[in-house]
Amino acid sequence: MKRTIVLRGYTDFDKEERWLNEMAAKGLACVGWYPYIYVFERAEPGAWTYRSGVLPASDSRQYLAFMAEAGVETVAAFNRAAIFRKPTAKGPFELFSDTESRIAHYQSIRTRWLWVLLLLVVPGAVLDTAFVMSGWSTSDMLPLLLVQLAFICVVPLQMLRATKSIRSLEAERLITE
Amino acid sequence: MASESRSGPLTETVYYILLGLHTPRHGYGVMQLVDEITGGRVNLGPGTLYGALNALTEKGWITPVGGAGGDRKKEYVITDAGRSAVREELERLEELLQNGRQITGGGSR
């Protein structure tokens, strides 16, 4: 089957999910993903419903087995981020069905970003120091610093977004489950 | 943290999982049963169900049947502690219904 490759990066799970479902509605079903690379195949428009999720840190294999058991196909999983899909004909597909677990979902997204921040900032600072000590000038280091800055800006933004979602779900939880 | 005494109402998710596990079932079996007995109103999400099954196992209200078997489909069943939690919840629900019907005067048979 003919495959279409789209180069694209998402930092927001909800936006990625929306985009995948829009593509599916146009008849392009995502069948593979590697960071920044999405692979699509032609399918009946709207044949699949997509969900983007985070895998649990400790038992992700069990989680994926559980998904398969529940009739959910794992399109791809990388670095604890996963894309799932289910045939639309088999009924509505949501990963979460109550407020509590939706809150937990956004909390794990936030924690995941916190790790990204720690894993980027600490080695980044060490790297910068090493370059400075070896006599690099500020202008030599500018490209590196800009890349680091971009990453460091994205992370708090995404953490803030997750926090907003948590807050609004918590407000909802005061009234309904 | 095993078998603490409970406090507060059960969530709908937990309530229906506990009902579903009065007979040993695997996760998907619980999803199907709950969908069926609620006429499709409660559609448990797999992510929600997975988290709840783990939390309930940890609490000692349900237990895996036939030991831990790797990737094999895991079946669960309710424990005595789980049963008593359901009984308490039923009493609470009876009270809710009774008070609700009495005060609104609606829904009485």
HADDOCK unambig.tbl for C-alpha pairs under 7 A between the chains (distance, minus, plus):
assign (segid A and resid 62 and name CA) (segid B and resid 71 and name CA) 6.28 0.50 0.50
assign (segid A and resid 65 and name CA) (segid B and resid 71 and name CA) 6.35 0.50 0.50
assign (segid A and resid 67 and name CA) (segid B and resid 46 and name CA) 6.51 0.50 0.50
assign (segid A and resid 69 and name CA) (segid B and resid 28 and name CA) 6.34 0.50 0.50
assign (segid A and resid 70 and name CA) (segid B and resid 28 and name CA) 5.03 0.50 0.50
assign (segid A and resid 70 and name CA) (segid B and resid 46 and name CA) 6.75 0.50 0.50
assign (segid A and resid 94 and name CA) (segid B and resid 45 and name CA) 5.46 0.50 0.50
assign (segid A and resid 95 and name CA) (segid B and resid 45 and name CA) 4.64 0.50 0.50
assign (segid A and resid 95 and name CA) (segid B and resid 46 and name CA) 5.43 0.50 0.50
assign (segid A and resid 95 and name CA) (segid B and resid 47 and name CA) 4.85 0.50 0.50
assign (segid A and resid 95 and name CA) (segid B and resid 48 and name CA) 6.74 0.50 0.50
assign (segid A and resid 96 and name CA) (segid B and resid 45 and name CA) 4.44 0.50 0.50
assign (segid A and resid 96 and name CA) (segid B and resid 46 and name CA) 6.68 0.50 0.50
assign (segid A and resid 96 and name CA) (segid B and resid 47 and name CA) 5.38 0.50 0.50
assign (segid A and resid 96 and name CA) (segid B and resid 48 and name CA) 4.86 0.50 0.50
assign (segid A and resid 97 and name CA) (segid B and resid 43 and name CA) 6.83 0.50 0.50
assign (segid A and resid 97 and name CA) (segid B and resid 44 and name CA) 5.48 0.50 0.50
assign (segid A and resid 97 and name CA) (segid B and resid 45 and name CA) 4.94 0.50 0.50
assign (segid A and resid 97 and name CA) (segid B and resid 48 and name CA) 6.13 0.50 0.50
assign (segid A and resid 98 and name CA) (segid B and resid 48 and name CA) 7.00 0.50 0.50
assign (segid A and resid 101 and name CA) (segid B and resid 48 and name CA) 5.49 0.50 0.50
